[in-house]
């Protein structure tokens, strides 16, 4: 089945990142579906119609997001109505539901929101529990067309619910998708070492690269499911400790699970990462069970006052140094009453680098048991990318240190 996605919204062509495609692709994988094409279209009726008709020629399943709001530039309903030659019909029941949602928030329903109650004739309504714009599911010439709002908190549950209702029409045979995750290995190395396996599996394999993480997505018919074990054994034997497993949660969740299993408490000291590591750890519900807290010591003053990094060490080696990373990690563990600690000090850029200490240099400290070590890395990319790569590398080091220590014991 060929799946194409059309993301509508002029903001996606200016200063907003299109995260919907990631969300949609991840949900579709559960059904063994892969996106063949994705386009972003601004809020112009003729452009929307043209994009839709192009997809309608080739695709079996078309997912359209955005443009279902109440304002003048929300033109998806009108565009699809004209492209399919179907009337728009006002649905009094939907308008009553929209008004009720506003009343629950003690807001008088704006008349402009009436636009969201106009529905393409013959479409099945998809309830929106998190917003006011209903979705629509249309079947035309044995093709499935799905219209959904753009905000991710509305899109996700509506897409999942829609797929359940049409799952029998989405595939000819039962397919299974599994994701094998490898941490701390470059994409090129993964591809080189698994070339024979990738060639053998052909189009059933997709490689997805993330910061410090490679995901190998494999989709097979249910009748061939025994091959998953064969594939996993090859990946496990090739990458050892760098292999994380099948269908793992996010890296912060994985770290949380490991800390919980080992009954370890974590503390973090951050300088260049500015609290990103603490944020990612505390994004996980229940993280208070293993996370003691963080020290965001961006300035040298706070490194001295809070983490007790000696003035002489800072003066002699500088804030971005092995010695400071070690002090930060050791004292974060001590003052955070933790079992293991992590520290970051570096130069995220775009300025501040020198020939001796270039932009991208980050020292990451780990203190565990009776040992404290610091590791030197030079990351490439812009400021945000350097910070993200440093933090995920720190999470990788936590896992590695804990598992290697366990192996020795």
C-alpha positions in Angstrom: 0.0 0.0 0.0 1.4 3.4 -1.0 1.0 6.0 1.7 1.4 9.7 1.1 1.2 12.6 3.6 0.3 16.2 3.0 1.1 18.6 5.8 -0.7 21.9 5.4 0.3 25.2 7.0 2.3 28.2 5.9 4.0 28.3 9.2 5.7 25.0 8.3 7.4 26.8 5.4 8.7 29.6 7.6 10.0 29.1 11.1 8.3 26.0 12.5 9.7 22.4 12.4 7.4 19.8 10.9 7.3 17.2 13.7 4.1 15.7 12.5 5.8 13.5 9.9 7.8 11.8 12.7 4.7 11.2 14.7 2.7 9.8 11.7 5.5 7.5 10.5 6.0 6.0 14.0 2.3 5.3 14.3 2.0 3.8 10.8 4.9 1.4 11.5 2.6 -0.4 13.9 0.6 -1.4 10.9 3.5 -2.2 8.7 3.0 0.9 6.7 5.8 3.2 5.4 5.4 6.7 4.0 6.4 6.9 0.3 6.1 10.7 0.0 5.5 13.7 2.2 4.9 17.3 1.0 4.4 20.6 2.9 1.9 23.0 1.4 1.2 26.6 2.4 -2.4 27.9 3.0 -3.3 28.4 -0.6 -6.4 26.6 -2.0 -5.0 25.9 -5.5 -1.7 24.5 -4.1 -3.6 22.3 -1.7 -5.9 21.0 -4.5 -2.9 20.3 -6.8 -1.0 18.5 -4.1 -4.0 16.3 -3.2 -4.8 15.4 -6.8 -1.1 14.5 -7.4 -1.3 12.1 -4.4 -4.7 10.8 -5.4 -3.3 9.6 -8.7 -0.6 7.4 -7.1 -1.4 6.7 -3.4 -3.8 4.3 -1.8 -3.9 6.1 1.5 -3.5 9.9 1.8 -3.1 11.5 5.2 -3.7 15.3 5.3 -2.9 17.4 8.4 -3.7 21.0 9.2 -5.9 23.6 7.7 -9.0 22.6 9.7 -9.1 25.6 12.0 -11.7 28.4 12.1 -9.7 31.2 10.4 -9.7 32.5 6.9 -6.5 30.7 6.0 -7.8 27.2 7.1 -8.7 26.0 3.6 -8.4 22.2 3.7 -12.1 21.5 3.9 -12.9 23.8 0.9 -10.0 22.5 -1.1 -10.8 18.8 -0.7 -14.5 19.5 -1.3 -13.7 21.0 -4.7 -11.1 18.5 -5.6 -13.4 15.6 -4.9 -16.5 17.4 -6.2 -18.3 16.8 -3.0 -20.5 19.4 -1.2 -19.7 20.9 2.2 -22.6 20.3 4.6 -23.2 22.1 7.9 -23.5 19.7 10.8 -25.6 21.1 13.6 -24.6 18.4 16.0 -20.8 19.1 15.5 -21.5 22.9 16.1 -23.3 22.1 19.4 -20.4 19.9 20.5 -17.9 22.8 19.7 -20.1 25.3 21.6 -20.2 22.9 24.6 -16.4 22.6 24.6 -16.1 26.4 24.8 -18.7 26.6 27.6 -16.8 24.1 29.7 -13.9 26.6 29.6 -16.3 29.5 30.5 -15.7 31.1 27.0 -18.5 32.4 24.8 -18.2 30.3 21.5 -16.9 32.6 18.8 -19.0 32.7 15.7 -15.9 32.1 13.5 -15.6 28.5 14.9 -18.8 27.7 13.0 -16.6 27.0 10.1 -15.3 23.8 11.8 -18.8 22.3 11.6 -18.8 22.2 7.8 -18.2 18.6 6.8 -17.4 17.1 3.4 -20.4 15.1 2.2 -20.1 11.4 2.8 -17.2 11.6 5.2 -17.0 9.7 8.5 -16.5 12.1 11.4 -13.5 11.5 13.7 -14.0 12.9 17.1 -11.5 15.4 18.5 -11.3 15.0 22.3 -8.5 17.6 22.6 -9.6 20.4 20.3 -12.5 21.8 18.3 -11.7 20.7 14.8 -13.2 17.3 13.9 -11.4 15.0 11.5 -12.8 13.3 8.5 -12.3 9.9 6.8 -13.3 9.7 3.2 -13.3 6.6 0.9 -13.2 7.4 -2.8 -12.4 5.0 -5.6 -11.0 2.3 -3.2 -8.6 4.9 -1.7 -8.6 6.2 1.9 -8.3 9.9 2.6 -7.8 11.1 6.2 -8.1 14.7 7.2 -6.7 15.5 10.6 -5.9 18.7 12.6 -2.2 19.8 12.8 -1.6 20.1 16.6 0.3 16.9 17.7 -1.8 16.4 20.8 -4.9 16.3 18.6 -3.4 14.5 15.7 -1.9 11.5 17.6 -5.1 10.1 19.2 -7.2 10.8 16.2 -4.8 9.1 13.8 -4.5 6.1 16.1 -8.3 5.8 16.4 -8.8 6.2 12.6 -6.3 3.5 11.8 -8.1 1.0 14.1 -11.3 1.6 12.2 -9.8 1.0 8.8 -7.1 -1.5 9.6 -8.7 -4.3 7.6 -8.3 -2.2 4.5 -4.7 -1.1 5.1 -2.9 -4.3 4.2 -3.3 -7.5 2.3 -1.5 -9.7 4.8 -0.6 -9.4 8.5 2.7 -7.6 8.9 5.0 -7.2 11.9 7.4 -4.4 12.5 10.2 -4.5 15.0 12.8 -1.8 15.8 16.4 -2.9 16.8 18.4 -0.1 18.5 22.1 0.4 18.6 23.7 3.1 20.7 27.0 4.9 20.3 27.9 3.6 16.8 28.0 5.8 13.7 25.4 5.1 11.0 28.1 4.3 8.4 29.7 1.7 10.7 26.3 0.1 11.3 25.6 -0.1 7.6 29.1 -1.4 6.8 29.0 -4.2 9.5 25.5 -5.3 8.6 25.8 -4.9 4.8 25.1 -8.6 4.1 22.0 -8.6 6.4 20.7 -5.4 4.9 21.1 -6.7 1.4 19.4 -9.9 2.3 16.4 -8.1 3.8 16.2 -5.6 1.0 13.4 -3.0 1.2 12.1 -4.6 4.5 14.9 -2.8 6.3 15.0 1.0 7.1 17.9 2.7 9.0 17.0 5.7 11.1 19.7 7.8 12.6 19.2 9.9 15.8 21.8 11.5 18.2 24.0 8.6 19.4 21.3 6.1 18.4 20.7 4.1 15.3 17.3 2.3 14.8 17.0 -0.6 12.3 13.3 -0.9 11.4 12.4 -4.3 10.0 8.9 -5.2 8.6 8.1 -8.8 7.7 5.0 -10.8 7.0 3.7 -12.7 10.0 4.5 -16.0 8.4 8.2 -15.0 8.4 8.3 -13.8 12.0 10.9 -16.4 13.0 13.4 -14.4 11.0 13.3 -11.6 13.7 15.3 -13.8 16.1 17.9 -14.6 13.5 18.3 -10.9 12.7 18.5 -10.0 16.4 21.2 -12.6 17.0 23.3 -11.2 14.2 22.9 -7.6 15.5 23.6 -8.6 19.1 26.8 -10.6 18.2 28.0 -7.7 16.0 27.6 -4.8 18.4 27.6 -6.4 21.9 26.9 -3.9 24.7 26.1 -1.3 22.1 23.0 -3.2 21.2 20.0 -2.0 23.3 17.3 -4.5 22.3 14.0 -4.6 20.3 11.3 -1.9 20.5 13.0 -0.1 23.4 11.6 3.1 24.9 13.4 6.4 24.5 17.0 6.6 25.8 16.0 8.6 29.0 13.3 6.0 29.7 15.9 3.2 29.2 18.3 4.9 31.6 15.5 5.4 34.2 14.5 1.7 33.9 18.2 0.7 34.4 18.5 2.9 37.5 15.3 1.6 38.9 16.3 -2.0 38.4 19.7 -1.5 40.0 18.2 0.7 42.8 20.5 3.6 42.0 20.0 7.3 42.6 21.3 9.8 40.0 22.4 13.4 40.3 23.5 15.6 37.4 25.8 18.7 37.2 25.4 20.7 34.0 27.2 23.7 32.5 27.2 23.9 28.7 24.0 21.7 28.5 22.1 24.2 30.6 19.7 21.7 32.2 18.8 19.7 29.1 19.9 16.4 30.8 17.8 17.1 33.8 14.9 18.0 31.6 15.0 14.8 29.6 15.3 12.7 32.7 12.4 14.4 34.5 10.2 14.2 31.3 9.7 10.6 32.3 6.8 9.9 34.8 8.1 8.4 38.0 11.6 9.7 37.6 11.6 11.0 41.2 12.1 7.3 42.2 15.7 7.4 40.9 16.6 11.1 40.2 17.8 13.2 43.1 18.2 16.5 41.2 20.5 18.6 39.2 23.1 21.4 39.6 23.0 24.0 36.7 26.3 25.7 37.4 26.7 27.7 34.2 29.1 30.3 35.7 32.4 29.7 37.4 31.0 31.5 40.5 28.4 28.7 41.0 30.8 26.0 40.1 32.9 27.2 43.1 30.0 28.0 45.5 27.7 25.1 44.8 29.9 22.3 43.5 33.0 23.4 45.4 35.3 23.3 42.4 38.5 24.8 43.7 39.4 28.3 42.4 42.9 27.1 41.7 41.6 24.3 39.4 39.4 26.7 37.5 42.2 29.2 37.1 44.8 26.6 36.1 42.8 24.4 33.7 39.7 26.5 32.8 36.1 25.6 33.2 36.1 23.3 30.2 38.6 20.7 31.3 38.9 17.1 32.5 39.7 18.3 36.0 36.6 20.5 36.4 34.4 17.7 34.9 35.7 15.3 37.5 35.1 17.8 40.4 31.6 18.5 39.1 30.7 14.8 38.9 32.3 13.9 42.2 30.6 16.7 44.2 27.2 16.3 42.4 27.2 12.7 43.7 28.2 13.9 47.2 25.9 16.8 47.6 23.1 15.2 45.6 23.2 12.1 47.9 23.4 9.9 44.8 24.9 6.6 43.8 26.0 7.7 40.4 26.4 11.2 38.9 27.0 12.8 35.5 28.6 16.1 34.6 28.9 18.3 31.5 31.2 21.2 30.8 32.0 22.3 27.3 31.8 24.9 24.5 28.5 24.7 22.6 29.3 27.7 20.4 28.9 29.3 18.0 31.6 31.5 19.7 34.0 30.9 22.6 36.3 28.3 20.9 40.1 28.5 20.6 42.6 26.3 18.7 43.2 24.4 22.0 39.6 24.2 23.0 37.4 24.3 19.8 33.6 24.8 19.6 32.1 21.4 20.2 34.6 20.3 22.9 32.7 18.7 25.8 34.1 16.9 28.9 31.6 14.5 30.4 32.2 13.2 34.0 30.9 10.1 35.6 31.2 9.3 39.3 30.2 5.7 40.4 31.3 3.5 43.2 34.8 4.8 44.2 35.8 6.0 40.7 35.4 9.3 38.9 36.4 9.7 35.3 36.0 12.3 32.6 35.7 11.6 28.9 36.6 14.1 26.1 34.5 14.5 23.0 34.4 17.0 20.2 30.9 17.2 18.7 30.0 18.8 15.4 26.8 20.8 14.6 25.1 24.0 15.8 24.7 24.9 19.4 21.5 22.9 20.0 23.0 19.8 18.2 26.2 19.9 20.3 24.2 20.1 23.5 21.9 17.2 22.5 24.8 15.0 21.4 26.6 15.7 24.6 23.6 14.8 26.8 22.8 11.6 24.9 26.5 10.6 25.0 26.3 11.1 28.8 23.3 8.8 29.0 25.2 6.2 26.9 28.2 6.5 29.4 25.9 5.9 32.4 24.6 2.7 30.9 28.0 1.5 29.9 29.6 2.2 33.3 26.8 0.5 35.2 26.8 -2.6 32.9 30.5 -3.0 32.8 30.8 -2.7 36.5 28.1 -5.4 36.9 30.0 -7.6 34.5 33.2 -7.3 36.5 31.4 -8.2 39.7 
